[in-house]
Amino acid sequence: MRITFLGTGTSYGIPMLSCDCAVCRSEDPRDKRYRTSILVEVAGLSLLIDTPPDLRSQCLAHNIRKIDAALMTHAHADHIFGFDDLRPFTNRMEDPMPAWASAGTTQTLKRIFDYLDRPPIPGTSLARIDLQVVEGPFDFRGVRLTPLPAEHGRADMIGWKVEHDGCSFAAIPDCKHLPPETIELCRESDLVVIDSLRIRPHPTHMNFEEAIQALEYIQAKRSLVIHLCHEVSHVQAESLLPTGIAPAYDGLQIVL
């Protein structure tokens, strides 16, 4: 299983438009953060977690040639507004691309991308997506996929756990609180990545203190934080995190 972090930033991205702070002006490439998205390559499949507005640029940067399925976490703009960029991948697929989301996220996606239920005008193309509501763990071509409920403001939020051949990866890119059942589902995974927006508290995102506490409960073999805003640099994040927890960054690849 290979995990590639296509984007690790918050909704503004970094550098943030019209901002001259030290992180936005940083020359450290790890401080350049697209909106959050993760590619999981496992068992010959390429599974995409979320479709941010930067998806086209992310796919070009990493020479992504195929996406077999999309795993959506929630319906905030920074996680869904690249949904139509799945179109060139679906054009080359025999069947529509499966995509899974919570009930609330599915409803929002069908409202924003209302063409999902309509055929294209002859001579044109539309993203061919088989959007399905996920209600529990299921298998997709030999890979176990489990939705992970989480609290993130008003969003109908889920993270995802991917398991295959004894390897397990869990990603919850946006959250303020993890219920006990999600903690248990993530416990002792090979790799877990969760939201850690900044040092200061935030009403709908974990800060560093909250993320550290959650990851210490989970006790994964390897732990990362993601979705960092421009208030903290990569180097600063490294200095704030305890041994065993590190910040993810755009382009980071991990093989399990």
C-alpha positions as a LaTeX table, in Angstrom:
\begin{tabular}{lrrr}
\hline
Residue & $x$ (\AA) & $y$ (\AA) & $z$ (\AA) \\
\hline
Met1 & 0.00 & 0.00 & 0.00 \\
Arg2 & 1.38 & 3.37 & $-1.04$ \\
Ile3 & $-0.05$ & 6.63 & 0.29 \\
Thr4 & 0.67 & 9.93 & $-1.48$ \\
Phe5 & $-0.33$ & 13.20 & 0.13 \\
Leu6 & $-1.43$ & 15.32 & $-2.82$ \\
Gly7 & $-2.41$ & 18.23 & $-0.60$ \\
Thr8 & $-2.10$ & 18.87 & 3.13 \\
Gly9 & $-3.37$ & 22.42 & 3.62 \\
Thr10 & $-6.51$ & 24.06 & 4.90 \\
Ser11 & $-9.32$ & 25.63 & 2.87 \\
Tyr12 & $-7.32$ & 28.72 & 1.85 \\
Gly13 & $-4.27$ & 26.78 & 0.71 \\
Ile14 & $-0.76$ & 28.08 & 1.35 \\
Pro15 & 0.37 & 30.58 & 0.34 \\
Met16 & $-2.96$ & 32.21 & 1.08 \\
Leu17 & $-4.15$ & 34.86 & $-1.33$ \\
Ser18 & $-3.14$ & 38.42 & $-0.32$ \\
Cys19 & $-1.17$ & 37.22 & 2.72 \\
Asp20 & 2.44 & 38.23 & 3.45 \\
Cys21 & 2.99 & 36.24 & 6.65 \\
Ala22 & 6.21 & 34.30 & 7.21 \\
Val23 & 4.67 & 30.93 & 6.29 \\
Cys24 & 3.03 & 32.23 & 3.11 \\
Arg25 & 6.38 & 33.75 & 2.07 \\
Ser26 & 8.39 & 30.70 & 3.17 \\
Glu27 & 10.87 & 29.16 & 0.73 \\
Asp28 & 10.55 & 25.74 & 2.41 \\
Pro29 & 8.68 & 23.60 & $-0.17$ \\
Arg30 & 6.94 & 21.80 & 2.69 \\
Asp31 & 5.15 & 25.09 & 3.46 \\
Lys32 & 3.50 & 25.11 & 0.00 \\
Arg33 & 0.21 & 23.34 & 0.70 \\
Tyr34 & $-2.56$ & 22.51 & $-1.74$ \\
Arg35 & $-6.00$ & 21.82 & $-0.34$ \\
Thr36 & $-6.19$ & 18.38 & 1.27 \\
Ser37 & $-6.37$ & 15.20 & $-0.83$ \\
Ile38 & $-4.77$ & 11.76 & $-0.52$ \\
Leu39 & $-4.12$ & 9.01 & $-3.08$ \\
Val40 & $-4.03$ & 5.42 & $-1.82$ \\
Glu41 & $-2.57$ & 2.84 & $-4.21$ \\
Val42 & $-3.35$ & $-0.69$ & $-3.10$ \\
Ala43 & $-4.00$ & $-4.05$ & $-4.78$ \\
Gly44 & $-3.64$ & $-2.48$ & $-8.22$ \\
Leu45 & $-6.22$ & 0.20 & $-7.38$ \\
Ser46 & $-5.86$ & 3.98 & $-7.13$ \\
Leu47 & $-8.28$ & 5.30 & $-4.51$ \\
Leu48 & $-8.67$ & 9.06 & $-4.12$ \\
Ile49 & $-9.72$ & 10.61 & $-0.82$ \\
Asp50 & $-11.49$ & 13.92 & $-1.65$ \\
Thr51 & $-11.50$ & 16.13 & $-4.74$ \\
Pro52 & $-10.26$ & 19.63 & $-3.79$ \\
Pro53 & $-10.19$ & 22.64 & $-6.15$ \\
Asp54 & $-6.48$ & 21.89 & $-6.71$ \\
Leu55 & $-7.10$ & 18.34 & $-7.96$ \\
Arg56 & $-6.12$ & 19.03 & $-11.58$ \\
Ser57 & $-2.79$ & 20.55 & $-10.53$ \\
Gln58 & $-2.18$ & 17.72 & $-8.06$ \\
Cys59 & $-2.78$ & 15.05 & $-10.71$ \\
Leu60 & $-0.45$ & 16.79 & $-13.15$ \\
Ala61 & 2.25 & 17.24 & $-10.50$ \\
His62 & 2.20 & 13.53 & $-9.62$ \\
Asn63 & 1.49 & 12.17 & $-13.12$ \\
Ile64 & $-1.64$ & 10.39 & $-11.93$ \\
Arg65 & $-2.87$ & 8.31 & $-14.85$ \\
Lys66 & $-5.90$ & 6.64 & $-13.32$ \\
Ile67 & $-8.32$ & 6.87 & $-10.43$ \\
Asp68 & $-10.47$ & 3.81 & $-9.80$ \\
Ala69 & $-12.74$ & 5.20 & $-7.09$ \\
Ala70 & $-13.31$ & 8.28 & $-4.95$ \\
Leu71 & $-13.81$ & 8.30 & $-1.18$ \\
Met72 & $-15.43$ & 11.56 & $-0.09$ \\
Thr73 & $-15.21$ & 12.85 & 3.47 \\
His74 & $-17.59$ & 15.83 & 3.54 \\
Ala75 & $-19.13$ & 18.53 & 1.38 \\
His76 & $-17.03$ & 21.60 & 2.20 \\
Ala77 & $-15.78$ & 23.47 & $-0.87$ \\
Asp78 & $-12.10$ & 22.67 & $-0.27$ \\
His79 & $-12.88$ & 18.94 & $-0.43$ \\
Ile80 & $-15.38$ & 18.69 & $-3.30$ \\
Phe81 & $-14.93$ & 21.55 & $-5.80$ \\
Gly82 & $-12.55$ & 19.49 & $-7.94$ \\
Phe83 & $-15.15$ & 16.73 & $-8.35$ \\
Asp84 & $-15.58$ & 17.49 & $-12.07$ \\
Asp85 & $-11.84$ & 16.92 & $-12.60$ \\
Leu86 & $-12.63$ & 13.21 & $-12.33$ \\
Arg87 & $-14.11$ & 13.50 & $-15.84$ \\
Pro88 & $-10.99$ & 12.64 & $-17.92$ \\
Phe89 & $-10.45$ & 9.55 & $-15.75$ \\
Thr90 & $-14.06$ & 8.41 & $-16.13$ \\
Asn91 & $-13.91$ & 8.98 & $-19.90$ \\
Arg92 & $-11.36$ & 6.17 & $-20.11$ \\
Met93 & $-13.32$ & 3.77 & $-17.89$ \\
Glu94 & $-15.71$ & 1.15 & $-19.21$ \\
Asp95 & $-18.13$ & 1.65 & $-16.30$ \\
Pro96 & $-18.90$ & 4.76 & $-14.22$ \\
Met97 & $-16.40$ & 5.48 & $-11.46$ \\
Pro98 & $-17.71$ & 4.45 & $-8.04$ \\
Ala99 & $-17.67$ & 7.14 & $-5.38$ \\
Trp100 & $-18.80$ & 6.79 & $-1.78$ \\
Ala101 & $-19.92$ & 9.46 & 0.67 \\
Ser102 & $-22.13$ & 9.95 & 3.69 \\
Ala103 & $-25.83$ & 10.61 & 3.12 \\
Gly104 & $-25.49$ & 14.36 & 3.69 \\
Thr105 & $-22.44$ & 14.69 & 1.45 \\
Thr106 & $-24.12$ & 12.66 & $-1.29$ \\
Gln107 & $-27.13$ & 14.96 & $-1.19$ \\
Thr108 & $-24.94$ & 18.06 & $-1.51$ \\
Leu109 & $-22.84$ & 16.58 & $-4.32$ \\
Lys110 & $-25.98$ & 15.74 & $-6.31$ \\
Arg111 & $-27.28$ & 19.27 & $-5.81$ \\
Ile112 & $-24.05$ & 21.01 & $-6.86$ \\
Phe113 & $-23.16$ & 18.55 & $-9.62$ \\
Asp114 & $-26.73$ & 17.91 & $-10.73$ \\
Tyr115 & $-25.63$ & 16.46 & $-14.07$ \\
Leu116 & $-24.78$ & 13.21 & $-12.25$ \\
Asp117 & $-28.31$ & 11.97 & $-12.92$ \\
Arg118 & $-28.56$ & 13.25 & $-16.52$ \\
Pro119 & $-27.08$ & 11.97 & $-19.80$ \\
Pro120 & $-24.70$ & 14.34 & $-21.61$ \\
Ile121 & $-25.66$ & 16.29 & $-24.71$ \\
Pro122 & $-24.62$ & 14.21 & $-27.74$ \\
Gly123 & $-21.06$ & 15.05 & $-28.69$ \\
Thr124 & $-20.13$ & 16.22 & $-25.19$ \\
Ser125 & $-18.87$ & 14.42 & $-22.08$ \\
Leu126 & $-19.72$ & 14.47 & $-18.40$ \\
Ala127 & $-18.00$ & 12.83 & $-15.45$ \\
Arg128 & $-19.54$ & 9.38 & $-15.22$ \\
Ile129 & $-19.85$ & 8.80 & $-11.48$ \\
Asp130 & $-21.73$ & 6.08 & $-9.62$ \\
Leu131 & $-22.25$ & 8.01 & $-6.37$ \\
Gln132 & $-23.30$ & 5.79 & $-3.47$ \\
Val133 & $-24.21$ & 6.38 & 0.16 \\
Val134 & $-21.90$ & 4.50 & 2.51 \\
Glu135 & $-23.45$ & 3.10 & 5.66 \\
Gly136 & $-20.77$ & 0.76 & 6.96 \\
Pro137 & $-17.66$ & $-1.26$ & 6.07 \\
Phe138 & $-17.58$ & $-2.90$ & 2.64 \\
Asp139 & $-15.16$ & $-4.57$ & 0.23 \\
Phe140 & $-14.12$ & $-3.08$ & $-3.10$ \\
Arg141 & $-12.11$ & $-5.43$ & $-5.32$ \\
Gly142 & $-10.52$ & $-7.11$ & $-2.32$ \\
Val143 & $-9.84$ & $-3.92$ & $-0.36$ \\
Arg144 & $-11.72$ & $-3.28$ & 2.89 \\
Leu145 & $-13.11$ & 0.25 & 3.18 \\
Thr146 & $-14.57$ & 1.56 & 6.43 \\
Pro147 & $-16.18$ & 4.97 & 7.00 \\
Leu148 & $-15.02$ & 6.70 & 10.18 \\
Pro149 & $-17.62$ & 9.03 & 11.76 \\
Ala150 & $-16.21$ & 12.30 & 13.10 \\
Glu151 & $-17.49$ & 15.66 & 14.32 \\
His152 & $-16.62$ & 18.67 & 12.16 \\
Gly153 & $-19.00$ & 21.57 & 12.71 \\
Arg154 & $-22.22$ & 21.13 & 10.73 \\
Ala155 & $-20.62$ & 18.81 & 8.15 \\
Asp156 & $-21.79$ & 15.21 & 7.73 \\
Met157 & $-18.18$ & 14.15 & 8.20 \\
Ile158 & $-16.52$ & 10.76 & 7.77 \\
Gly159 & $-12.92$ & 9.71 & 7.50 \\
Trp160 & $-11.81$ & 6.50 & 5.81 \\
Lys161 & $-9.91$ & 3.38 & 6.81 \\
Val162 & $-8.32$ & 1.32 & 4.04 \\
Glu163 & $-7.20$ & $-2.25$ & 4.75 \\
His164 & $-5.54$ & $-4.87$ & 2.57 \\
Asp165 & $-3.27$ & $-7.84$ & 3.15 \\
Gly166 & $-2.60$ & $-6.98$ & 6.79 \\
Cys167 & $-1.93$ & $-3.25$ & 6.15 \\
Ser168 & $-4.21$ & $-0.51$ & 7.47 \\
Phe169 & $-4.37$ & 3.24 & 6.84 \\
Ala170 & $-6.85$ & 5.69 & 8.37 \\
Ala171 & $-7.36$ & 9.31 & 7.34 \\
Ile172 & $-9.63$ & 11.87 & 9.02 \\
Pro173 & $-8.56$ & 15.17 & 7.43 \\
Asp174 & $-11.16$ & 17.40 & 9.14 \\
Cys175 & $-12.46$ & 16.87 & 12.67 \\
Lys176 & $-13.02$ & 18.49 & 16.03 \\
His177 & $-13.85$ & 15.33 & 17.96 \\
Leu178 & $-13.53$ & 11.60 & 17.34 \\
Pro179 & $-16.21$ & 9.39 & 18.90 \\
Pro180 & $-15.07$ & 6.31 & 20.82 \\
Glu181 & $-16.07$ & 3.94 & 18.00 \\
Thr182 & $-13.82$ & 5.80 & 15.56 \\
Ile183 & $-10.94$ & 5.75 & 18.03 \\
Glu184 & $-11.35$ & 1.97 & 18.30 \\
Leu185 & $-11.52$ & 1.51 & 14.51 \\
Cys186 & $-8.26$ & 3.44 & 14.14 \\
Arg187 & $-6.43$ & 1.91 & 17.09 \\
Glu188 & $-3.07$ & 0.33 & 16.28 \\
Ser189 & $-3.39$ & 0.95 & 12.53 \\
Asp190 & $-0.16$ & 1.06 & 10.55 \\
Leu191 & $-0.69$ & 4.73 & 9.72 \\
Val192 & $-3.21$ & 7.29 & 10.96 \\
Val193 & $-3.48$ & 10.92 & 9.84 \\
Ile194 & $-5.86$ & 13.41 & 11.45 \\
Asp195 & $-6.70$ & 17.10 & 11.40 \\
Ser196 & $-4.49$ & 19.58 & 13.28 \\
Leu197 & $-5.25$ & 23.06 & 12.01 \\
Arg198 & $-3.11$ & 25.29 & 14.25 \\
Ile199 & $-1.83$ & 25.94 & 17.76 \\
Arg200 & $-4.79$ & 28.06 & 18.89 \\
Pro201 & $-8.15$ & 26.34 & 19.53 \\
His202 & $-10.68$ & 26.37 & 16.70 \\
Pro203 & $-14.44$ & 25.69 & 16.95 \\
Thr204 & $-14.57$ & 22.99 & 14.24 \\
His205 & $-10.99$ & 21.71 & 13.83 \\
Met206 & $-8.58$ & 20.05 & 16.23 \\
Asn207 & $-5.60$ & 22.12 & 17.27 \\
Phe208 & $-2.22$ & 20.56 & 17.99 \\
Glu209 & $-3.02$ & 19.73 & 21.62 \\
Glu210 & $-6.27$ & 17.97 & 20.71 \\
Ala211 & $-4.72$ & 16.06 & 17.81 \\
Ile212 & $-1.82$ & 14.86 & 19.95 \\
Gln213 & $-4.23$ & 13.62 & 22.62 \\
Ala214 & $-6.35$ & 11.75 & 20.06 \\
Leu215 & $-3.34$ & 10.15 & 18.40 \\
Glu216 & $-1.96$ & 9.07 & 21.78 \\
Tyr217 & $-5.26$ & 7.26 & 22.40 \\
Ile218 & $-5.15$ & 5.63 & 18.97 \\
Gln219 & $-1.56$ & 4.37 & 19.31 \\
Ala220 & $-0.97$ & 3.82 & 15.59 \\
Lys221 & 2.37 & 2.47 & 14.45 \\
Arg222 & 2.89 & 5.79 & 12.67 \\
Ser223 & 0.96 & 9.04 & 13.20 \\
Leu224 & 0.71 & 12.22 & 11.11 \\
Val225 & $-1.20$ & 15.48 & 11.29 \\
Ile226 & $-2.69$ & 17.22 & 8.25 \\
His227 & $-4.77$ & 20.25 & 7.19 \\
Leu228 & $-2.33$ & 22.79 & 8.65 \\
Cys229 & $-3.08$ & 26.48 & 8.18 \\
His230 & $-0.64$ & 29.32 & 7.55 \\
Glu231 & $-0.21$ & 30.05 & 11.26 \\
Val232 & 2.33 & 27.25 & 11.61 \\
Ser233 & 5.31 & 26.31 & 9.44 \\
His234 & 6.41 & 22.75 & 8.80 \\
Val235 & 9.55 & 23.24 & 10.90 \\
Gln236 & 7.54 & 24.77 & 13.74 \\
Ala237 & 5.04 & 21.90 & 13.58 \\
Glu238 & 7.87 & 19.39 & 13.87 \\
Ser239 & 9.13 & 21.15 & 17.00 \\
Leu240 & 5.67 & 21.15 & 18.61 \\
Leu241 & 4.85 & 17.50 & 18.03 \\
Pro242 & 6.10 & 14.70 & 20.29 \\
Thr243 & 8.21 & 11.79 & 19.15 \\
Gly244 & 6.15 & 9.48 & 16.97 \\
Ile245 & 3.93 & 12.20 & 15.47 \\
Ala246 & 4.93 & 14.31 & 12.46 \\
Pro247 & 3.31 & 16.79 & 10.07 \\
Ala248 & 2.40 & 15.54 & 6.61 \\
Tyr249 & 3.43 & 17.65 & 3.62 \\
Asp250 & 2.53 & 17.84 & $-0.05$ \\
Gly251 & 4.25 & 15.10 & $-2.01$ \\
Leu252 & 5.01 & 12.90 & 0.99 \\
Gln253 & 4.83 & 9.22 & 0.05 \\
Ile254 & 4.64 & 6.38 & 2.54 \\
Val255 & 4.74 & 2.68 & 1.68 \\
Leu256 & 3.19 & 0.24 & 4.14 \\
\hline
\end{tabular}
